[in-house]
Amino acid sequence: MSDLPIADYALLSDRHTAALVSRAGSIDWLCLPRFDAGSVFGRLLGADAGHWSVGAVGATDVTRRYLERTMVLETTFTTPTGRLVLEDALVMGEGNRGHDLGKDVPHLLARRATCPEGEVEVTVEYAPRPEYGLVHPLVSASGGGLTAVGGPDVLVLSSPVELAVDGSTATGRAGLREGEHVSFALHHCLRGHGQARVWGADEIDERLDDTASAWRSWSEMHQAYEGPWRDLVHQSGRVLQGLSYQPTGAICAAATTSLPETAGGNRNWDYRYSWVRDASFTIEALWVAACPDEADEFFEYMTTSAAASVGRGGDLQIMFGIGGEHDLTERELPHLPGWRGSRPVRVGNGAWNQRQLDVYGELLNSYYRLSDQVTEPSGSTRRFFVELADAAAERWHDQDQGIWEVRVEPRDFVYSKLMCWVALDRAVTLADRLGADEATAERWGSVRDDIHEAIVTKGWSDTAGAFAQTFGSDELDASNLMMPMVGFLPADDPRMLATIDATAQRLTDDRGLVYRYRAEDGLEGEEGTFLLCTFWLAQAMALSGQPARARAVFERAIAFVNDVGLLAEEVDAGTGELLGNFPQAFSHIGLVNAAWAISEAERATP
């Protein structure tokens, strides 16, 4: 099993798929040709599931960073005799600049190892294992590299280092002196679709440099935030962009599957899909961290993906495959032991057919936030948003599984009601743009007011002294911190101030990080504190005129950012290690929005 800390990894992305690279220079996670395909390297979830490592023999110190304003990773190995600098990237399409980032990518992972000082010995180990490690491919020499064939995947490794093949694994070493470098590339295609080939050293170098230029062009065009924690906010924007799927505009919740909420536990889910909620929050966060030029693509993707459900009287499906797929049936991979023995490893996600009423509000709110920056909606898009508002008006009083996807009987979750209120509030504002008549807008407004009254009466708990998780309960839930963020109540309303204080006092661990909730959820095992919820607390404090408290909470959360600016979903309450799928869009969304809120609050404070 893999036991490296989750924080040990860095992300590569070409906006089609993602790779995770360890501090030791090992690619331990890569799915090809897209985020949710089977892994080619899967050592993250099992020691024998494949990897590709490039490093320096005898390294005594390792540092790393992303090249400025890019997602090109630079890892520096220091040895007793010299230094080795390794640059890694999933290559962008030739000449990609600005909005075109990720178009026509060659499905190529490039690596360049340079000796800038002294002399070093480079070591290479290549063990491709397609289909989550089930396939041990046939590996054979081809001019300038190796070809691996197994199942539907064809992989061609370009290597100037001579590699000895033993079964399905190849290894080799080469010496470098000051000023020398070697360049590697892994090219993928599906059998019968395209042609993977050996790439020359000059080609690899050119594509690596062009990929860095592509990311810089995107960053320069989109990233204008200049408030506190600027570098972290900009890095989070690039991470969110890296989790987006260029062909459709879909946004992955994370790059991985089955990294657990507790080490050794079974709360292990596949996050390589596009949740309506996560994607909506991401497109809004990019409004701060970048510029949502992808908004049109995202809304088109969401409209076409969801068209088969809402328009026929069904609920809005809560998540889709990144290509728009509906059926995400969950299955287990018993041959994989999981990260630190966290079984089962799952692909697919059983929550795809859950009822979660909050998604109507999240999607309409994102459209509302970005309405001035998207093109005039088509007739089908207008009908889609009208149907969303009508569904929220009709179903808001129904019970559901809630934002946290609990696997118990449906309940009256306050957050779900809140987001139905948001759906109708935004629909009223957008009525003209959506082509809704006056009677429809009035009906939406009337139901919106009914929901508001229900939440403030049934959602408030005198016992808890705060808004509760469900109608009639006394359990706290961090999602209620969203109330001031969506305009349901002013942040300085006494009920919100009490909810903020109750969350800070009774829903946190010893470090002051926030749990989602502490109520029974129908799942075995424990979970860590949620970084998103901690950022929500900071944002709510900022909005309520408490920027000093907000800054303190924010600083506690960003203490868990790894050395290259990445966050997972949770923090282990005992060890302080990052837990959960990685990197996690929700966590980076929370960071961006909280930083913005604190910046605004501090600017407004005399």
ZALUMTOR-412548 format. One record per residue (C-alpha): residue number from 1; chain; x negated, y, z negated. Coordinates in nm, 3 decimals. Layout:
> NUM/A/X/Y/Z
...
***
This chain:
> 1/A/0.000/0.000/0.000
> 2/A/-0.104/0.363/0.039
> 3/A/-0.185/0.544/-0.282
> 4/A/-0.329/0.876/-0.162
> 5/A/-0.149/1.176/-0.312
> 6/A/0.111/1.320/-0.076
> 7/A/-0.063/1.656/-0.115
> 8/A/-0.372/1.499/0.043
> 9/A/-0.216/1.533/0.386
> 10/A/-0.202/1.808/0.647
> 11/A/0.046/1.840/0.935
> 12/A/-0.008/1.845/1.309
> 13/A/0.278/1.915/1.550
> 14/A/0.345/1.969/1.919
> 15/A/0.718/2.032/1.855
> 16/A/0.794/1.682/1.982
> 17/A/0.640/1.479/1.704
> 18/A/0.414/1.518/1.401
> 19/A/0.103/1.359/1.254
> 20/A/-0.026/1.356/0.897
> 21/A/-0.403/1.375/0.850
> 22/A/-0.574/1.296/0.519
> 23/A/-0.861/1.494/0.369
> 24/A/-1.086/1.208/0.478
> 25/A/-0.992/1.268/0.842
> 26/A/-0.758/0.971/0.874
> 27/A/-0.438/1.000/1.074
> 28/A/-0.208/0.786/0.862
> 29/A/0.126/0.886/1.016
> 30/A/0.214/0.944/1.380
> 31/A/0.536/0.855/1.559
> 32/A/0.543/0.865/1.940
> 33/A/0.682/1.008/2.157
> 34/A/0.909/1.197/1.913
> 35/A/0.954/1.259/1.541
> 36/A/1.201/0.974/1.484
> 37/A/1.032/0.710/1.702
> 38/A/0.850/0.411/1.556
> 39/A/0.514/0.490/1.404
> 40/A/0.191/0.413/1.587
> 41/A/-0.009/0.493/1.274
> 42/A/0.182/0.414/0.955
> 43/A/-0.079/0.361/0.682
> 44/A/0.112/0.619/0.480
> 45/A/0.366/0.344/0.408
> 46/A/0.151/0.032/0.427
> 47/A/-0.223/-0.039/0.435
> 48/A/-0.196/-0.251/0.750
> 49/A/0.043/-0.026/0.944
> 50/A/-0.224/0.158/1.143
> 51/A/-0.456/0.459/1.127
> 52/A/-0.724/0.650/1.317
> 53/A/-1.004/0.802/1.114
> 54/A/-1.293/1.028/1.215
> 55/A/-1.533/1.142/0.944
> 56/A/-1.891/1.187/0.829
> 57/A/-2.089/0.911/0.662
> 58/A/-2.192/1.002/0.308
> 59/A/-1.975/1.316/0.278
> 60/A/-2.008/1.471/-0.066
> 61/A/-1.761/1.757/-0.017
> 62/A/-1.459/1.812/0.207
> 63/A/-1.278/2.141/0.271
> 64/A/-1.011/2.219/0.525
> 65/A/-0.795/2.494/0.666
> 66/A/-0.581/2.573/0.966
> 67/A/-0.748/2.793/1.224
> 68/A/-0.607/3.141/1.177
> 69/A/-0.240/3.172/1.281
> 70/A/-0.232/2.815/1.419
> 71/A/-0.146/2.456/1.328
> 72/A/-0.487/2.338/1.450
> 73/A/-0.654/2.171/1.154
> 74/A/-1.023/2.222/1.074
> 75/A/-1.184/1.983/0.825
> 76/A/-1.546/2.038/0.714
> 77/A/-1.749/1.746/0.576
> 78/A/-2.070/1.829/0.391
> 79/A/-2.333/1.555/0.363
> 80/A/-2.685/1.553/0.214
> 81/A/-2.824/1.602/0.567
> 82/A/-2.579/1.840/0.735
> 83/A/-2.220/1.940/0.806
> 84/A/-1.952/1.804/1.035
> 85/A/-1.652/2.017/1.145
> 86/A/-1.353/1.822/1.273
> 87/A/-1.075/1.999/1.466
> 88/A/-0.743/1.816/1.511
> 89/A/-0.432/1.906/1.708
> 90/A/-0.133/1.761/1.882
> 91/A/-0.184/1.933/2.214
> 92/A/0.063/2.186/2.354
> 93/A/0.164/2.211/2.718
> 94/A/-0.090/2.377/2.942
> 95/A/-0.062/2.755/2.921
> 96/A/0.217/2.750/2.659
> 97/A/0.254/3.098/2.515
> 98/A/0.510/3.263/2.288
> 99/A/0.862/3.127/2.338
> 100/A/0.734/2.839/2.554
> 101/A/0.552/2.671/2.264
> 102/A/0.596/2.294/2.301
> 103/A/0.715/2.282/2.663
> 104/A/0.586/2.000/2.886
> 105/A/0.349/1.859/2.625
> 106/A/0.124/1.573/2.742
> 107/A/0.177/1.361/2.423
> 108/A/-0.193/1.390/2.348
> 109/A/-0.369/1.402/2.012
> 110/A/-0.711/1.570/2.045
> 111/A/-1.002/1.563/1.799
> 112/A/-1.338/1.743/1.826
> 113/A/-1.626/1.670/1.587
> 114/A/-1.907/1.929/1.583
> 115/A/-2.233/1.939/1.388
> 116/A/-2.304/2.309/1.315
> 117/A/-2.593/2.242/1.078
> 118/A/-2.851/1.966/1.016
> 119/A/-2.758/1.621/1.136
> 120/A/-2.472/1.387/1.054
> 121/A/-2.346/1.041/1.139
> 122/A/-1.988/1.031/1.269
> 123/A/-1.782/0.725/1.187
> 124/A/-1.470/0.622/1.380
> 125/A/-1.209/0.360/1.296
> 126/A/-0.914/0.306/1.527
> 127/A/-0.629/0.068/1.437
> 128/A/-0.312/0.131/1.641
> 129/A/-0.007/-0.054/1.508
> 130/A/0.309/0.039/1.703
> 131/A/0.666/-0.014/1.580
> 132/A/0.592/0.066/1.215
> 133/A/0.303/-0.182/1.204
> 134/A/0.490/-0.480/1.345
> 135/A/0.285/-0.484/1.666
> 136/A/-0.086/-0.562/1.677
> 137/A/-0.155/-0.453/2.036
> 138/A/-0.395/-0.594/2.288
> 139/A/-0.698/-0.361/2.288
> 140/A/-0.940/-0.362/2.578
> 141/A/-1.220/-0.142/2.708
> 142/A/-1.149/0.095/2.993
> 143/A/-1.387/0.346/3.147
> 144/A/-1.466/0.597/2.873
> 145/A/-1.232/0.452/2.614
> 146/A/-0.986/0.184/2.506
> 147/A/-0.639/0.084/2.621
> 148/A/-0.392/-0.061/2.371
> 149/A/-0.075/-0.228/2.495
> 150/A/0.196/-0.373/2.273
> 151/A/0.573/-0.355/2.285
> 152/A/0.687/-0.054/2.491
> 153/A/0.388/0.163/2.394
> 154/A/0.076/0.226/2.599
> 155/A/-0.208/0.406/2.419
> 156/A/-0.533/0.518/2.581
> 157/A/-0.810/0.634/2.350
> 158/A/-1.079/0.855/2.504
> 159/A/-1.403/0.814/2.309
> 160/A/-1.762/0.915/2.386
> 161/A/-1.866/0.695/2.091
> 162/A/-1.911/0.329/2.179
> 163/A/-1.654/0.128/1.983
> 164/A/-1.671/-0.240/1.893
> 165/A/-1.334/-0.413/1.923
> 166/A/-1.230/-0.679/1.674
> 167/A/-0.878/-0.795/1.747
> 168/A/-0.659/-0.482/1.740
> 169/A/-0.912/-0.263/1.557
> 170/A/-1.213/-0.073/1.693
> 171/A/-1.500/0.088/1.501
> 172/A/-1.814/0.280/1.584
> 173/A/-2.074/0.535/1.471
> 174/A/-2.276/0.804/1.642
> 175/A/-2.541/1.053/1.530
> 176/A/-2.506/1.426/1.593
> 177/A/-2.765/1.699/1.564
> 178/A/-2.710/2.070/1.515
> 179/A/-2.508/2.215/1.805
> 180/A/-2.384/1.878/1.936
> 181/A/-2.023/1.764/1.944
> 182/A/-1.808/1.470/2.052
> 183/A/-1.443/1.495/2.160
> 184/A/-1.175/1.227/2.132
> 185/A/-0.819/1.203/2.258
> 186/A/-0.528/0.962/2.220
> 187/A/-0.282/0.966/2.510
> 188/A/0.057/0.794/2.482
> 189/A/0.324/0.688/2.724
> 190/A/0.608/0.440/2.724
> 191/A/0.563/0.152/2.963
> 192/A/0.714/0.247/3.297
> 193/A/0.733/0.616/3.203
> 194/A/0.429/0.816/3.305
> 195/A/0.066/0.715/3.297
> 196/A/-0.162/0.739/2.994
> 197/A/-0.526/0.790/3.093
> 198/A/-0.879/0.862/2.978
> 199/A/-0.953/1.234/2.933
> 200/A/-1.294/1.390/2.990
> 201/A/-1.474/1.582/2.716
> 202/A/-1.432/1.917/2.892
> 203/A/-1.059/1.853/2.941
> 204/A/-1.016/1.771/2.574
> 205/A/-1.206/2.079/2.463
> 206/A/-1.007/2.301/2.696
> 207/A/-0.673/2.165/2.572
> 208/A/-0.775/2.202/2.206
> 209/A/-0.873/2.564/2.261
> 210/A/-0.560/2.632/2.464
> 211/A/-0.344/2.481/2.187
> 212/A/-0.498/2.719/1.934
> 213/A/-0.423/3.007/2.174
> 214/A/-0.066/2.884/2.213
> 215/A/-0.003/2.889/1.838
> 216/A/-0.167/3.232/1.802
> 217/A/0.049/3.368/2.081
> 218/A/0.362/3.241/1.908
> 219/A/0.249/3.382/1.571
> 220/A/0.162/3.722/1.713
> 221/A/0.497/3.746/1.890
> 222/A/0.710/3.631/1.598
> 223/A/0.553/3.688/1.259
> 224/A/0.588/4.042/1.129
> 225/A/0.651/3.992/0.755
> 226/A/0.407/4.204/0.553
> 227/A/0.533/4.161/0.195
> 228/A/0.381/3.971/-0.098
> 229/A/0.250/3.621/-0.029
> 230/A/0.225/3.712/0.338
> 231/A/-0.003/3.422/0.433
> 232/A/0.220/3.165/0.262
> 233/A/0.532/3.305/0.428
> 234/A/0.369/3.301/0.770
> 235/A/0.236/2.950/0.715
> 236/A/0.585/2.836/0.614
> 237/A/0.721/2.987/0.935
> 238/A/0.472/2.785/1.140
> 239/A/0.560/2.470/0.945
> 240/A/0.930/2.523/1.018
> 241/A/0.848/2.581/1.384
> 242/A/0.637/2.265/1.378
> 243/A/0.936/2.068/1.248
> 244/A/1.155/2.179/1.538
> 245/A/1.213/1.959/1.844
> 246/A/1.152/2.169/2.151
> 247/A/1.361/1.977/2.406
> 248/A/1.689/2.037/2.219
> 249/A/1.624/2.301/1.951
> 250/A/1.695/2.050/1.672
> 251/A/1.513/2.096/1.342
> 252/A/1.387/1.800/1.138
> 253/A/1.436/1.804/0.763
> 254/A/1.084/1.660/0.727
> 255/A/0.819/1.478/0.928
> 256/A/0.836/1.148/0.739
> 257/A/1.055/0.870/0.611
> 258/A/1.067/0.698/0.273
> 259/A/0.825/0.907/0.071
> 260/A/0.998/0.860/-0.264
> 261/A/1.160/1.089/-0.518
> 262/A/0.985/0.880/-0.787
> 263/A/0.662/0.684/-0.734
> 264/A/0.755/0.317/-0.720
> 265/A/1.125/0.402/-0.704
> 266/A/1.392/0.328/-0.447
> 267/A/1.526/0.680/-0.370
> 268/A/1.350/0.667/-0.035
> 269/A/1.523/0.821/0.266
> 270/A/1.451/0.894/0.630
> 271/A/1.437/1.273/0.684
> 272/A/1.336/1.277/1.051
> 273/A/1.678/1.395/1.162
> 274/A/1.856/1.725/1.194
> 275/A/2.095/1.803/0.910
> 276/A/2.343/2.079/0.991
> 277/A/2.268/2.230/0.650
> 278/A/1.888/2.217/0.665
> 279/A/1.874/2.330/1.024
> 280/A/2.108/2.624/0.958
> 281/A/1.899/2.734/0.661
> 282/A/1.583/2.695/0.870
> 283/A/1.706/2.911/1.156
> 284/A/1.796/3.180/0.899
> 285/A/1.457/3.155/0.727
> 286/A/1.285/3.200/1.061
> 287/A/1.459/3.535/1.074
> 288/A/1.221/3.637/0.793
> 289/A/0.914/3.423/0.861
> 290/A/0.929/3.451/1.237
> 291/A/1.181/3.552/1.502
> 292/A/1.471/3.321/1.589
> 293/A/1.428/3.318/1.965
> 294/A/1.521/2.950/1.935
> 295/A/1.864/3.043/1.798
> 296/A/2.041/3.003/2.133
> 297/A/1.890/2.657/2.178
> 298/A/1.983/2.559/1.823
> 299/A/2.347/2.665/1.852
> 300/A/2.377/2.495/2.191
> 301/A/2.231/2.176/2.041
> 302/A/2.466/2.193/1.744
> 303/A/2.771/2.272/1.957
> 304/A/2.713/1.985/2.198
> 305/A/2.610/1.740/1.924
> 306/A/2.915/1.812/1.709
> 307/A/3.168/1.845/1.990
> 308/A/3.284/1.485/1.958
> 309/A/3.393/1.520/1.596
> 310/A/3.546/1.852/1.496
> 311/A/3.737/1.912/1.817
> 312/A/3.921/1.580/1.778
> 313/A/4.037/1.649/1.424
> 314/A/3.751/1.479/1.244
> 315/A/3.502/1.621/0.997
> 316/A/3.189/1.793/1.121
> 317/A/2.920/1.525/1.111
> 318/A/2.654/1.639/0.862
> 319/A/2.348/1.528/1.061
> 320/A/2.240/1.418/1.405
> 321/A/1.944/1.265/1.578
> 322/A/1.708/1.522/1.721
> 323/A/1.833/1.437/2.068
> 324/A/2.194/1.478/1.954
> 325/A/2.256/1.113/1.862
> 326/A/2.549/1.044/1.627
> 327/A/2.487/0.688/1.505
> 328/A/2.201/0.698/1.253
> 329/A/2.274/0.362/1.094
> 330/A/2.029/0.289/0.815
> 331/A/1.812/-0.021/0.801
> 332/A/1.520/-0.142/0.592
> 333/A/1.169/-0.244/0.698
> 334/A/1.082/-0.525/0.455
> 335/A/0.732/-0.576/0.601
> 336/A/0.621/-0.235/0.468
> 337/A/0.542/-0.203/0.095
> 338/A/0.598/0.174/0.091
> 339/A/0.394/0.457/-0.055
> 340/A/0.265/0.335/-0.394
> 341/A/0.496/0.038/-0.371
> 342/A/0.810/0.247/-0.329
> 343/A/1.051/0.005/-0.166
> 344/A/1.253/-0.014/0.046
> 345/A/1.116/0.170/0.347
> 346/A/1.418/0.291/0.542
> 347/A/1.477/0.413/0.896
> 348/A/1.804/0.575/0.987
> 349/A/2.007/0.745/0.717
> 350/A/2.325/0.611/0.560
> 351/A/2.448/0.960/0.474
> 352/A/2.524/1.034/0.841
> 353/A/2.893/0.949/0.799
> 354/A/2.944/1.105/0.457
> 355/A/3.198/1.383/0.409
> 356/A/3.023/1.707/0.308
> 357/A/3.243/2.011/0.343
> 358/A/2.969/2.269/0.287
> 359/A/2.835/2.229/0.640
> 360/A/3.111/2.447/0.788
> 361/A/2.992/2.746/0.588
> 362/A/2.624/2.690/0.651
> 363/A/2.667/2.676/1.025
> 364/A/2.901/2.976/1.047
> 365/A/2.676/3.173/0.812
> 366/A/2.370/3.112/1.029
> 367/A/2.565/3.227/1.335
> 368/A/2.682/3.534/1.143
> 369/A/2.327/3.616/1.034
> 370/A/2.191/3.586/1.387
> 371/A/2.491/3.706/1.587
> 372/A/2.312/4.020/1.702
> 373/A/2.019/3.815/1.830
> 374/A/2.196/3.546/2.029
> 375/A/2.355/3.580/2.368
> 376/A/2.728/3.627/2.408
> 377/A/2.882/3.290/2.316
> 378/A/3.032/3.074/2.586
> 379/A/3.396/2.974/2.571
> 380/A/3.305/2.632/2.434
> 381/A/3.085/2.785/2.164
> 382/A/3.362/3.023/2.058
> 383/A/3.609/2.735/2.039
> 384/A/3.361/2.533/1.834
> 385/A/3.322/2.805/1.570
> 386/A/3.698/2.865/1.559
> 387/A/3.747/2.492/1.500
> 388/A/3.490/2.504/1.220
> 389/A/3.679/2.786/1.048
> 390/A/4.011/2.609/1.092
> 391/A/3.864/2.288/0.948
> 392/A/3.732/2.475/0.644
> 393/A/4.072/2.637/0.590
> 394/A/4.248/2.304/0.613
> 395/A/4.008/2.086/0.412
> 396/A/3.854/2.308/0.146
> 397/A/4.066/2.151/-0.129
> 398/A/3.953/1.797/-0.032
> 399/A/3.689/1.611/-0.230
> 400/A/3.351/1.516/-0.083
> 401/A/2.999/1.387/-0.162
> 402/A/2.851/1.736/-0.191
> 403/A/2.526/1.896/-0.084
> 404/A/2.316/1.637/-0.270
> 405/A/2.480/1.340/-0.095
> 406/A/2.570/1.156/-0.415
> 407/A/2.673/0.796/-0.367
> 408/A/2.970/0.799/-0.604
> 409/A/3.339/0.865/-0.552
> 410/A/3.411/1.202/-0.388
> 411/A/3.452/1.498/-0.622
> 412/A/3.554/1.863/-0.616
> 413/A/3.205/2.008/-0.584
> 414/A/3.193/2.381/-0.647
> 415/A/2.922/2.433/-0.386
> 416/A/3.135/2.266/-0.118
> 417/A/3.424/2.499/-0.200
> 418/A/3.185/2.795/-0.201
> 419/A/3.063/2.718/0.149
> 420/A/3.419/2.678/0.277
> 421/A/3.472/3.029/0.141
> 422/A/3.162/3.138/0.335
> 423/A/3.291/2.976/0.654
> 424/A/3.615/3.174/0.636
> 425/A/3.455/3.498/0.522
> 426/A/3.215/3.489/0.816
> 427/A/3.487/3.384/1.058
> 428/A/3.696/3.686/0.958
> 429/A/3.399/3.913/1.028
> 430/A/3.327/3.741/1.359
> 431/A/3.690/3.714/1.466
> 432/A/3.661/3.953/1.762
> 433/A/3.341/3.793/1.886
> 434/A/3.501/3.449/1.859
> 435/A/3.814/3.560/2.043
> 436/A/4.041/3.491/1.744
> 437/A/4.368/3.684/1.733
> 438/A/4.478/3.900/1.441
> 439/A/4.713/3.637/1.298
> 440/A/4.435/3.379/1.291
> 441/A/4.196/3.619/1.119
> 442/A/4.462/3.705/0.861
> 443/A/4.523/3.337/0.792
> 444/A/4.150/3.278/0.744
> 445/A/4.130/3.574/0.509
> 446/A/4.424/3.451/0.301
> 447/A/4.273/3.104/0.254
> 448/A/3.935/3.262/0.176
> 449/A/4.096/3.453/-0.111
> 450/A/4.264/3.134/-0.240
> 451/A/3.926/2.959/-0.249
> 452/A/3.768/3.248/-0.437
> 453/A/4.038/3.232/-0.703
> 454/A/4.002/2.855/-0.737
> 455/A/3.626/2.873/-0.784
> 456/A/3.625/3.148/-1.046
> 457/A/3.899/2.973/-1.247
> 458/A/3.837/2.599/-1.200
> 459/A/3.464/2.615/-1.133
> 460/A/3.373/2.808/-1.448
> 461/A/3.294/2.607/-1.765
> 462/A/3.333/2.782/-2.101
> 463/A/3.145/2.494/-2.260
> 464/A/2.846/2.530/-2.027
> 465/A/2.875/2.908/-2.022
> 466/A/2.814/2.888/-1.648
> 467/A/2.960/2.773/-1.320
> 468/A/2.970/2.393/-1.323
> 469/A/2.888/2.127/-1.066
> 470/A/3.251/2.023/-1.010
> 471/A/3.594/2.151/-1.099
> 472/A/3.670/2.068/-1.462
> 473/A/3.318/1.950/-1.554
> 474/A/3.050/2.098/-1.779
> 475/A/2.747/1.981/-1.578
> 476/A/2.512/2.239/-1.428
> 477/A/2.410/2.236/-1.062
> 478/A/2.136/2.451/-0.911
> 479/A/2.333/2.495/-0.588
> 480/A/2.560/2.743/-0.771
> 481/A/2.267/2.985/-0.761
> 482/A/2.368/3.037/-0.398
> 483/A/2.677/3.238/-0.499
> 484/A/2.510/3.581/-0.492
> 485/A/2.300/3.488/-0.190
> 486/A/2.609/3.439/0.024
> 487/A/2.796/3.738/-0.122
> 488/A/3.054/3.545/-0.324
> 489/A/2.975/3.740/-0.642
> 490/A/2.728/4.020/-0.715
> 491/A/2.408/3.882/-0.864
> 492/A/2.450/4.108/-1.167
> 493/A/2.805/3.985/-1.235
> 494/A/2.808/3.860/-1.598
> 495/A/2.913/3.514/-1.483
> 496/A/2.620/3.494/-1.243
> 497/A/2.374/3.625/-1.499
> 498/A/2.498/3.357/-1.740
> 499/A/2.463/3.087/-1.472
> 500/A/2.111/3.204/-1.389
> 501/A/2.012/3.195/-1.756
> 502/A/2.176/2.855/-1.815
> 503/A/1.989/2.711/-1.516
> 504/A/1.657/2.856/-1.636
> 505/A/1.710/2.727/-1.990
> 506/A/1.880/2.389/-1.946
> 507/A/1.810/2.264/-1.594
> 508/A/1.429/2.290/-1.593
> 509/A/1.135/2.073/-1.696
> 510/A/0.848/2.174/-1.924
> 511/A/0.680/2.358/-1.635
> 512/A/0.990/2.568/-1.569
> 513/A/1.067/2.391/-1.240
> 514/A/1.435/2.332/-1.163
> 515/A/1.623/2.004/-1.128
> 516/A/1.910/1.984/-0.879
> 517/A/2.142/1.851/-1.150
> 518/A/2.133/1.602/-1.435
> 519/A/2.474/1.439/-1.380
> 520/A/2.533/1.077/-1.278
> 521/A/2.495/1.035/-0.901
> 522/A/2.542/0.663/-0.842
> 523/A/2.175/0.600/-0.760
> 524/A/1.916/0.405/-0.956
> 525/A/1.604/0.570/-1.094
> 526/A/1.495/0.924/-1.167
> 527/A/1.391/1.212/-0.949
> 528/A/1.152/1.502/-0.981
> 529/A/1.225/1.871/-0.995
> 530/A/1.329/2.031/-0.667
> 531/A/1.110/2.303/-0.525
> 532/A/1.399/2.446/-0.322
> 533/A/1.605/2.486/-0.639
> 534/A/1.315/2.657/-0.814
> 535/A/1.288/2.904/-0.527
> 536/A/1.665/2.955/-0.548
> 537/A/1.626/3.051/-0.914
> 538/A/1.356/3.302/-0.824
> 539/A/1.570/3.445/-0.544
> 540/A/1.878/3.475/-0.767
> 541/A/1.672/3.654/-1.032
> 542/A/1.539/3.895/-0.772
> 543/A/1.888/3.969/-0.643
> 544/A/2.009/4.032/-0.999
> 545/A/1.750/4.303/-1.054
> 546/A/1.498/4.091/-1.245
> 547/A/1.193/4.095/-1.014
> 548/A/0.940/4.026/-1.292
> 549/A/1.120/3.707/-1.397
> 550/A/1.165/3.615/-1.031
> 551/A/0.794/3.658/-0.959
> 552/A/0.702/3.438/-1.256
> 553/A/0.932/3.157/-1.137
> 554/A/0.806/3.193/-0.779
> 555/A/0.444/3.173/-0.893
> 556/A/0.522/2.853/-1.085
> 557/A/0.659/2.694/-0.769
> 558/A/0.381/2.798/-0.531
> 559/A/0.124/2.655/-0.772
> 560/A/0.218/2.322/-0.609
> 561/A/0.141/2.430/-0.251
> 562/A/-0.143/2.210/-0.128
> 563/A/-0.473/2.343/0.006
> 564/A/-0.332/2.403/0.355
> 565/A/-0.004/2.563/0.248
> 566/A/0.231/2.262/0.256
> 567/A/0.507/2.154/0.018
> 568/A/0.699/1.831/-0.030
> 569/A/1.054/1.810/-0.162
> 570/A/0.992/1.758/-0.532
> 571/A/0.736/1.769/-0.814
> 572/A/0.693/1.477/-1.054
> 573/A/0.797/1.607/-1.397
> 574/A/0.530/1.394/-1.565
> 575/A/0.224/1.411/-1.341
> 576/A/0.285/1.732/-1.144
> 577/A/0.227/1.547/-0.815
> 578/A/0.423/1.633/-0.502
> 579/A/0.697/1.379/-0.426
> 580/A/0.937/1.316/-0.141
> 581/A/0.918/1.354/0.235
> 582/A/0.650/1.585/0.365
> 583/A/0.628/1.857/0.461
> 584/A/0.982/1.944/0.362
> 585/A/1.169/2.213/0.553
> 586/A/1.399/2.292/0.258
> 587/A/1.104/2.377/0.032
> 588/A/0.947/2.610/0.288
> 589/A/1.287/2.770/0.355
> 590/A/1.318/2.842/-0.017
> 591/A/0.968/2.991/-0.031
> 592/A/1.036/3.226/0.261
> 593/A/1.371/3.350/0.134
> 594/A/1.256/3.394/-0.227
> 595/A/0.944/3.586/-0.121
> 596/A/1.160/3.818/0.089
> 597/A/1.408/3.873/-0.196
> 598/A/1.132/3.950/-0.447
> 599/A/0.968/4.188/-0.199
> 600/A/1.295/4.376/-0.156
> 601/A/1.367/4.381/-0.531
> 602/A/1.022/4.515/-0.615
> 603/A/1.053/4.780/-0.347
> 604/A/1.383/4.891/-0.502
> 605/A/1.247/4.897/-0.858
> 606/A/1.127/5.243/-0.969
***
